[in-house]
């Protein structure tokens, strides 16, 4: 009869030893061999008529090995199901098992021993968010920011025109860059690239040369002449040139392939209602106030994400969790689809342990505070997401198309898991934020705020 014994071999690391006898695996081997004989396709024999001895000689050892290992796996899984130890990942076979497998012999069935190591989850106490002091930044939305956004919206929803000639610094030019020599001839193997530029991207001294040009007209200039430093840098990169200093002196023929111009939308009620349906905005001042509130809402969301990031770091840095380091490194090295080198494991281990710690912390907080996501919340999330994709802010009476979409997405297991994780993460941080009692509030500019942005996958 098979037995499984357990012993501690290191920090939060136990060894499970499976002892199996002939009686545990041989009946299954005998049955598997007979089934194999019924199905085997061996030249010289009709299907199902291959002698058992012939099958055993040809395939016996491989079938024997499969059944022994299958019996071992069954015992390990049965032990884990019954005892339910809190472990990381799956049991990790020890190196001794390879020697045992190499000695398996169907002609000399015996008692075999296989061992596995398991990494145990530790006991730990999560740091209390109420003890944290969190920096909370608020972006000051200026009149300049509002005016810039209003102008951007006017352009975004403007009417695209195709004038015959270049007549405005805001004309959009589709152009082809062709590297040429001093005589204006195309350089063999030289740089060439299509691009799209506003006239205002060109240096002020060059813009008059563009005015009045039509499709297929061109100018020939060096990059130093055509662009200021900032624009020249990204043009050089786009052209695939290596050194900005050398590239600036290169001469290019810039040929216009298309002229476009976005006619800005007028600031009128039709435009106001298109952007803010249902708000009955009638004046330019009311429109700008609505735009300002939108900007404030955007930065408030960004600030909330930044607060959550600080909470994440507080919990990670102040929750002491011991981990079975040696086991986890061995598991990282050999437990995946592709083995890793020791150097690769060392490089990955800090971020891996942070991710593992966060999983333990978030799981415990979720259970202890009974945080849940119900099916109706998932449906509402899917609905809001689709409305965002479609640019719909309000719903009319006919919502059959949206309900149909939600029904389809709710049958997608992968999508459900993704939604669930996103909603649960939001609930967890919302709860943690509600526990914080000490905030350091600071009003900052958008530029100052951006300097403190972090990006972590929680």
Backbone torsions as a table, in degrees:
resi	resn	phi	psi	omega
1	UNK	NA	135.5	-177.5
2	UNK	-69.0	146.9	175.9
3	UNK	-133.5	151.9	174.4
4	UNK	-125.7	122.1	177.1
5	UNK	-114.1	155.0	-175.2
6	UNK	-131.8	134.7	177.0
7	UNK	-143.4	149.3	178.2
8	UNK	-81.0	133.6	-178.3
9	UNK	-126.3	2.9	-179.4
10	UNK	175.3	-178.4	179.8
11	UNK	-59.3	115.2	178.3
12	UNK	53.4	32.1	-179.4
13	UNK	-132.4	123.0	177.8
14	UNK	-118.8	155.4	175.2
15	UNK	-111.0	130.8	173.6
16	UNK	-103.4	126.0	179.0
17	UNK	-114.1	121.5	-179.8
18	UNK	-101.3	123.1	178.1
19	UNK	-110.8	118.0	179.3
20	UNK	-121.2	145.5	179.2
21	UNK	-105.7	173.2	179.6
22	UNK	-57.2	-36.9	-178.0
23	UNK	-65.0	-22.5	-177.8
24	UNK	-78.2	-29.5	-173.2
25	UNK	-122.9	-23.5	-171.6
26	UNK	-67.0	-41.5	177.4
27	UNK	-57.4	-39.4	179.0
28	UNK	-67.6	-36.9	177.7
29	UNK	-64.3	-45.7	-179.5
30	UNK	-60.8	-43.2	179.3
31	UNK	-66.0	-43.5	-179.5
32	UNK	-63.1	-37.7	-179.5
33	UNK	-66.1	-41.0	178.6
34	UNK	-65.7	-41.2	176.8
35	UNK	-63.3	-37.1	179.5
36	UNK	-63.9	-40.9	-179.4
37	UNK	-63.5	-33.3	-179.8
38	UNK	-70.5	-29.8	-173.4
39	UNK	-106.0	-14.0	-173.0
40	UNK	-63.8	139.5	177.2
41	UNK	-109.3	94.6	-175.3
42	UNK	-114.5	126.9	178.7
43	UNK	-53.8	136.3	179.4
44	UNK	94.1	-8.2	-179.7
45	UNK	-128.9	144.1	173.8
46	UNK	-73.9	148.7	178.7
47	UNK	-53.8	132.4	178.3
48	UNK	84.3	-3.0	-176.5
49	UNK	-115.6	14.7	179.3
50	UNK	-75.7	125.9	179.7
51	UNK	-58.2	140.7	-177.5
52	UNK	-59.0	-39.1	-179.9
53	UNK	-63.0	-36.7	178.6
54	UNK	-67.4	-43.0	178.5
55	UNK	-63.2	-42.4	-179.2
56	UNK	-62.7	-39.5	-179.8
57	UNK	-66.3	-39.1	-176.6
58	UNK	-79.8	-42.2	-169.8
59	UNK	-122.0	-3.3	-170.6
60	UNK	-55.1	-47.5	-175.0
61	UNK	-65.6	-37.9	179.4
62	UNK	-68.4	-40.2	177.4
63	UNK	-66.3	-39.3	178.6
64	UNK	-59.3	-48.0	179.9
65	UNK	-61.1	-43.8	179.4
66	UNK	-58.6	-43.8	-176.4
67	UNK	-71.8	-36.4	175.7
68	UNK	-61.9	-48.7	-178.5
69	UNK	-66.9	-34.3	177.5
70	UNK	-65.3	-38.1	178.0
71	UNK	-66.1	-40.1	178.3
72	UNK	-63.6	-46.2	179.4
73	UNK	-60.1	-41.6	178.8
74	UNK	-60.6	-42.5	-179.3
75	UNK	-67.4	-42.0	178.9
76	UNK	-62.3	-48.2	-179.1
77	UNK	-63.5	-39.0	177.9
78	UNK	-63.3	-39.7	178.7
79	UNK	-64.6	-46.1	-178.7
80	UNK	-65.1	-37.9	178.4
81	UNK	-65.8	-36.6	-177.0
82	UNK	-80.0	-48.5	-174.6
83	UNK	-84.0	-27.3	179.3
84	UNK	48.4	56.0	174.9
85	UNK	-69.8	145.6	177.7
86	UNK	-79.5	104.7	-173.3
87	UNK	-126.6	160.0	170.2
88	UNK	-91.6	136.0	172.5
89	UNK	55.9	-157.2	-179.8
90	UNK	-102.1	157.8	176.8
91	UNK	-54.8	142.5	-176.5
92	UNK	-106.0	118.1	179.7
93	UNK	-61.3	141.4	176.4
94	UNK	-82.0	166.1	-178.3
95	UNK	-65.3	-25.8	-178.6
96	UNK	-61.4	-26.5	-175.5
97	UNK	-63.1	-34.2	-179.5
98	UNK	-62.5	-39.5	178.4
99	UNK	-65.6	-38.9	-179.8
100	UNK	-65.2	-43.9	179.9
101	UNK	-61.3	-39.5	-178.5
102	UNK	-64.0	-25.1	-177.1
103	UNK	-93.9	-2.8	-178.5
104	UNK	-63.2	132.4	-177.1
105	UNK	-143.2	118.6	-176.9
106	UNK	-65.8	-22.4	-179.5
107	UNK	-82.7	-12.5	178.2
108	UNK	-134.2	63.2	-179.7
109	UNK	-61.1	136.6	-175.0
110	UNK	-144.6	-172.1	174.8
111	UNK	-87.6	132.1	-177.0
112	UNK	-122.5	152.8	179.7
113	UNK	-126.5	128.2	176.8
114	UNK	-126.2	141.4	-179.0
115	UNK	-126.1	150.4	-178.3
116	UNK	-139.6	149.4	175.0
117	UNK	-108.0	144.6	176.6
118	UNK	-125.1	140.2	175.6
119	UNK	-95.9	125.2	-173.6
120	UNK	-94.6	138.3	175.4
121	UNK	-71.9	138.1	-176.6
122	UNK	-84.3	165.1	167.4
123	UNK	-83.6	141.3	-177.3
124	UNK	-159.6	159.1	176.8
125	UNK	-118.5	125.0	-178.3
126	UNK	-74.3	136.9	176.3
127	UNK	-56.3	146.0	-176.6
128	UNK	-87.0	119.3	178.8
129	UNK	-58.3	-24.3	-179.8
130	UNK	-65.4	-19.4	179.3
131	UNK	-89.0	-2.9	-175.8
132	UNK	-85.5	150.3	168.8
133	UNK	-113.9	116.7	-170.5
134	UNK	-113.3	131.9	175.3
135	UNK	-76.6	128.9	179.7
136	UNK	-125.6	111.8	-175.6
137	UNK	-100.9	140.1	176.9
138	UNK	-120.8	125.5	-179.0
139	UNK	-80.5	128.8	176.1
140	UNK	-80.3	116.6	180.0
141	UNK	-86.7	115.1	-175.1
142	UNK	-93.6	164.4	176.0
143	UNK	-60.8	-34.1	179.5
144	UNK	-63.8	-41.2	178.2
145	UNK	-63.0	-39.2	179.2
146	UNK	-66.2	-44.6	-179.1
147	UNK	-63.2	-40.4	178.5
148	UNK	-63.2	-40.8	180.0
149	UNK	-69.3	-39.5	177.3
150	UNK	-60.9	-44.3	179.4
151	UNK	-63.6	-40.9	178.9
152	UNK	-62.5	-41.8	179.2
153	UNK	-66.4	-38.7	177.9
154	UNK	-61.8	-38.8	178.1
155	UNK	-72.2	-43.0	-177.2
156	UNK	-60.9	-40.1	-178.4
157	UNK	-100.3	15.0	-178.6
158	UNK	-77.2	178.3	-178.8
159	UNK	-101.4	125.2	-179.2
160	UNK	-79.6	123.9	177.1
161	UNK	-110.1	159.3	175.8
162	UNK	-127.1	79.7	-179.2
163	UNK	-66.6	155.4	-179.1
164	UNK	-73.4	-30.2	-177.9
165	UNK	-128.8	161.2	175.0
166	UNK	-74.6	119.5	-175.3
167	UNK	-135.7	10.7	-174.0
168	UNK	-158.5	145.2	177.9
169	UNK	-64.8	-17.2	-179.9
170	UNK	-95.7	7.5	174.1
171	UNK	-65.0	140.6	176.5
172	UNK	-98.3	122.3	-178.8
173	UNK	-108.7	122.8	166.2
174	UNK	-85.6	122.9	-173.8
175	UNK	-133.1	162.1	172.3
176	UNK	-120.1	122.7	174.8
177	UNK	-87.4	128.7	175.7
178	UNK	-131.4	120.2	-179.9
179	UNK	-69.2	131.2	-177.8
180	UNK	-129.6	163.0	177.9
181	UNK	-90.4	-172.0	-176.3
182	UNK	-61.1	-28.3	179.7
183	UNK	-88.7	-0.2	178.5
184	UNK	88.2	10.2	178.4
185	UNK	-88.9	142.5	-180.0
186	UNK	-58.9	133.0	179.4
187	UNK	-79.5	127.5	179.5
188	UNK	-64.4	124.2	-178.3
189	UNK	76.7	6.9	-179.9
190	UNK	-74.5	172.7	-178.5
191	UNK	-71.5	140.1	173.6
192	UNK	-148.1	139.3	-175.4
193	UNK	-164.4	140.7	171.5
194	UNK	-85.1	148.3	179.6
195	UNK	-153.9	172.4	178.1
196	UNK	-134.1	122.5	-172.7
197	UNK	-137.3	145.3	166.7
198	UNK	-76.1	148.9	175.4
199	UNK	-58.4	-34.1	-177.9
200	UNK	-66.9	-13.4	176.4
201	UNK	-73.8	-21.4	179.8
202	UNK	-78.2	155.5	176.6
203	UNK	-61.7	146.7	-176.2
204	UNK	-56.2	-35.4	-177.5
205	UNK	-68.1	-22.1	-176.4
206	UNK	-92.8	-24.3	-173.6
207	UNK	-57.1	-40.0	178.7
208	UNK	-59.6	-28.7	177.9
209	UNK	-68.0	-23.5	-178.4
210	UNK	-85.0	-30.8	-177.7
211	UNK	-57.7	131.0	177.9
212	UNK	88.3	-8.2	178.7
213	UNK	-71.6	151.0	179.9
214	UNK	-115.6	175.3	175.3
215	UNK	-53.9	137.2	-180.0
216	UNK	79.0	-5.3	172.4
217	UNK	-76.0	162.4	-178.3
218	UNK	-149.5	163.7	170.0
219	UNK	-129.6	153.7	178.2
220	UNK	-120.5	119.6	-175.4
221	UNK	-147.7	163.2	169.0
222	UNK	-83.8	160.3	178.6
223	UNK	-65.9	-32.6	176.7
224	UNK	-61.9	-39.0	179.4
225	UNK	-72.8	-37.3	-169.8
226	UNK	-79.4	-28.8	-170.9
227	UNK	-137.8	149.5	170.6
228	UNK	-75.4	171.4	-170.5
229	UNK	-56.4	-45.7	-175.2
230	UNK	-63.7	-48.8	-179.2
231	UNK	-67.7	-37.4	-178.1
232	UNK	-62.4	-37.4	-177.7
233	UNK	-59.6	-47.9	-177.8
234	UNK	-77.6	-26.2	174.6
235	UNK	-65.6	-43.7	178.5
236	UNK	-59.6	-45.2	177.8
237	UNK	-62.0	-41.4	-179.0
238	UNK	-66.0	-32.4	179.3
239	UNK	-80.3	-7.3	177.9
240	UNK	78.3	22.9	179.3
241	UNK	-91.2	143.0	-170.8
242	UNK	-83.5	-56.3	-173.8
243	UNK	-100.4	120.3	179.4
244	UNK	-60.1	-40.4	-177.3
245	UNK	-60.8	-47.6	-180.0
246	UNK	-71.6	-37.5	-175.3
247	UNK	-65.1	-31.3	-176.4
248	UNK	-60.0	-28.8	-177.9
249	UNK	-88.1	-5.3	179.4
250	UNK	-71.3	142.6	-177.7
251	UNK	-100.0	137.5	-179.1
252	UNK	-131.5	142.0	169.0
253	UNK	-92.7	121.1	-178.2
254	UNK	-108.3	109.2	-175.5
255	UNK	-103.4	130.4	179.8
256	UNK	-80.6	124.7	177.9
257	UNK	-105.8	-16.8	178.3
258	UNK	-165.5	145.6	177.9
259	UNK	-119.7	130.4	177.2
260	UNK	-132.6	157.4	177.0
261	UNK	-150.3	127.4	178.6
262	UNK	-91.8	116.2	176.7
263	UNK	-82.5	117.2	-176.2
264	UNK	-60.6	145.1	175.6
265	UNK	-70.5	142.8	174.4
266	UNK	-72.0	148.5	176.9
267	UNK	-83.8	87.1	179.9
268	UNK	-133.8	175.3	-174.7
269	UNK	-61.8	-34.2	179.0
270	UNK	-60.3	-43.8	178.9
271	UNK	-67.6	-43.8	-179.8
272	UNK	-58.7	-45.6	-176.5
273	UNK	-71.6	-28.1	177.1
274	UNK	-66.4	-40.4	-178.0
275	UNK	-82.7	-33.9	-178.3
276	UNK	-129.4	69.9	-177.9
277	UNK	-62.8	139.0	176.4
278	UNK	87.3	-5.3	-178.2
279	UNK	-95.0	-6.4	177.4
280	UNK	51.5	48.9	178.3
281	UNK	-81.4	126.6	-174.1
282	UNK	-114.5	-22.7	-174.3
283	UNK	-120.8	161.0	178.4
284	UNK	-62.6	-37.8	179.5
285	UNK	-63.7	-41.5	178.1
286	UNK	-65.5	-37.9	179.1
287	UNK	-63.5	-46.3	-179.5
288	UNK	-65.3	-33.9	176.8
289	UNK	-65.8	-39.5	178.3
290	UNK	-66.0	-40.4	176.9
291	UNK	-62.2	-42.8	178.9
292	UNK	-60.5	-41.4	179.8
293	UNK	-65.9	-36.3	176.0
294	UNK	-63.5	-44.6	179.1
295	UNK	-62.7	-44.1	179.0
296	UNK	-61.3	-38.7	177.9
297	UNK	-63.9	-41.0	178.3
298	UNK	-60.9	-48.9	-177.4
299	UNK	-70.3	-29.1	175.5
300	UNK	-64.6	-40.1	176.9
301	UNK	-65.2	-40.8	177.4
302	UNK	-63.4	-39.9	179.4
303	UNK	-65.8	-38.2	178.5
304	UNK	-64.6	-40.8	177.0
305	UNK	-62.7	-37.3	179.3
306	UNK	-68.0	-39.2	175.5
307	UNK	-61.3	-44.3	-179.9
308	UNK	-63.7	-35.1	177.7
309	UNK	-65.0	-40.5	178.3
310	UNK	-66.3	-38.3	176.8
311	UNK	-63.0	-43.2	177.5
312	UNK	-54.8	-49.5	-178.8
313	UNK	-65.9	-37.6	178.2
314	UNK	-61.2	-46.3	-178.4
315	UNK	-66.3	-43.3	179.1
316	UNK	-62.4	-45.9	-173.6
317	UNK	-75.6	-23.7	-173.1
318	UNK	-113.4	6.5	173.9
319	UNK	-104.6	116.0	-177.9
320	UNK	-86.4	113.1	-179.4
321	UNK	-128.0	116.6	173.4
322	UNK	-78.7	139.6	-179.7
323	UNK	-126.1	149.4	175.5
324	UNK	-75.3	78.3	-169.3
325	UNK	-56.4	-49.3	-176.8
326	UNK	-61.4	-44.3	179.0
327	UNK	-61.1	-46.4	-176.8
328	UNK	-63.9	-36.4	178.2
329	UNK	-67.2	-40.9	177.4
330	UNK	-64.9	-39.2	179.3
331	UNK	-64.8	-42.9	177.6
332	UNK	-60.7	-37.0	-175.3
333	UNK	-73.7	-36.7	-172.8
334	UNK	-126.3	-4.9	-173.9
335	UNK	-87.5	-9.2	-178.7
336	UNK	-91.3	-175.1	178.9
337	UNK	-66.1	-35.2	-178.2
338	UNK	-123.3	124.8	179.7
339	UNK	-59.2	148.4	179.3
340	UNK	-115.3	156.3	175.4
341	UNK	-79.6	162.9	177.9
342	UNK	-60.7	-36.3	179.4
343	UNK	-65.6	-41.4	178.3
344	UNK	-63.4	-40.7	179.5
345	UNK	-63.3	-44.6	-179.8
346	UNK	-61.4	-38.3	-179.2
347	UNK	-69.3	-36.3	-176.7
348	UNK	-85.1	-19.7	-167.2
349	UNK	-61.9	-42.0	-179.9
350	UNK	-58.1	-47.1	180.0
351	UNK	-69.9	-33.5	177.8
352	UNK	-63.0	-45.9	-179.0
353	UNK	-67.8	-35.5	175.7
354	UNK	-61.7	-43.9	178.7
355	UNK	-63.6	-40.2	179.1
356	UNK	-65.9	-43.5	178.2
357	UNK	-60.7	-42.0	-178.8
358	UNK	-66.0	-36.5	177.1
359	UNK	-61.4	-43.9	179.2
360	UNK	-65.0	-44.2	-179.3
361	UNK	-63.0	-50.2	-176.5
362	UNK	-65.9	-38.2	178.2
363	UNK	-62.1	-43.3	-178.2
364	UNK	-67.8	-43.9	179.2
365	UNK	-63.8	-37.8	179.8
366	UNK	-63.7	-45.0	-179.5
367	UNK	-70.6	-48.4	-175.3
368	UNK	-62.8	-30.1	-176.9
369	UNK	-106.9	10.6	174.1
370	UNK	51.8	45.8	178.2
371	UNK	-80.7	131.5	-176.5
372	UNK	-140.0	155.9	172.1
373	UNK	-121.5	121.2	-177.6
374	UNK	-96.8	163.4	-176.4
375	UNK	-56.8	-35.2	-179.3
376	UNK	-66.2	-35.0	176.5
377	UNK	-66.4	-37.4	176.9
378	UNK	-63.7	-42.7	178.8
379	UNK	-64.1	-42.6	-179.1
380	UNK	-65.4	-37.7	177.9
381	UNK	-63.2	-46.4	179.2
382	UNK	-61.0	-38.5	-179.3
383	UNK	-66.2	-47.0	179.6
384	UNK	-63.0	-38.4	-179.6
385	UNK	-62.7	-45.2	179.9
386	UNK	-64.7	-40.7	178.1
387	UNK	-61.2	-37.7	177.7
388	UNK	-65.1	-42.9	178.2
389	UNK	-60.4	-39.7	-175.7
390	UNK	-85.6	-5.8	-177.9
391	UNK	70.9	25.4	-179.8
392	UNK	-96.4	127.6	-179.9
393	UNK	-105.1	-25.1	177.7
394	UNK	-133.9	157.1	-178.1
395	UNK	-110.0	139.6	173.3
396	UNK	-89.8	-170.7	-175.3
397	UNK	-69.3	-26.4	-177.7
398	UNK	-91.0	100.8	-179.4
399	UNK	-118.5	16.9	-177.3
400	UNK	-58.8	-40.3	-179.2
401	UNK	-61.7	-38.0	-179.3
402	UNK	-73.1	-41.8	178.2
403	UNK	-62.8	-38.0	179.4
404	UNK	-64.2	-41.8	178.1
405	UNK	-62.5	-46.3	-178.6
406	UNK	-62.1	-43.0	178.7
407	UNK	-58.7	-41.4	-178.9
408	UNK	-67.1	-42.9	-178.9
409	UNK	-69.8	-31.2	-179.5
410	UNK	-71.0	-11.7	177.2
411	UNK	-94.0	-2.3	-179.5
412	UNK	-95.0	106.6	-175.0
413	UNK	-59.6	-42.4	-179.2
414	UNK	-62.8	-42.1	179.7
415	UNK	-66.9	-40.7	178.9
416	UNK	-60.5	-45.8	179.6
417	UNK	-61.4	-41.0	179.9
418	UNK	-64.5	-44.9	177.9
419	UNK	-62.4	-44.8	-177.7
420	UNK	-59.2	-47.9	-178.9
421	UNK	-62.0	-39.9	-179.5
422	UNK	-66.2	-44.5	179.8
423	UNK	-68.2	-39.8	-179.9
424	UNK	-66.5	-40.1	176.9
425	UNK	-61.4	-42.6	178.7
426	UNK	-63.5	-41.6	178.7
427	UNK	-64.1	-40.2	-179.2
428	UNK	-63.0	-46.2	-179.1
429	UNK	-72.1	-33.1	175.3
430	UNK	-61.6	-44.0	177.5
431	UNK	-62.5	-48.4	-177.6
432	UNK	-60.9	-40.5	178.9
433	UNK	-62.9	-36.6	179.9
434	UNK	-67.4	-18.3	179.8
435	UNK	-86.5	-21.2	-178.1
436	UNK	-69.9	130.7	-179.0
437	UNK	-111.2	-13.4	-176.6
438	UNK	-120.2	104.9	175.9
439	UNK	-113.3	137.1	169.4
440	UNK	-99.5	102.7	-177.0
441	UNK	-86.4	139.4	-178.4
442	UNK	-147.5	131.6	176.1
443	UNK	-92.1	128.8	-175.1
444	UNK	-135.6	166.9	173.4
445	UNK	-80.7	166.0	178.1
446	UNK	-61.8	-36.8	-179.9
447	UNK	-66.7	-42.7	178.7
448	UNK	-65.3	-38.9	179.5
449	UNK	-61.2	-43.0	-176.3
450	UNK	-62.1	-29.0	-179.8
451	UNK	-65.0	-23.1	-176.2
452	UNK	-101.7	7.4	-178.9
453	UNK	-70.3	137.0	173.2
454	UNK	-123.3	157.5	178.8
455	UNK	-133.1	103.7	180.0
456	UNK	-126.3	143.3	175.1
457	UNK	-90.4	102.6	-177.6
458	UNK	-84.8	NA	NA
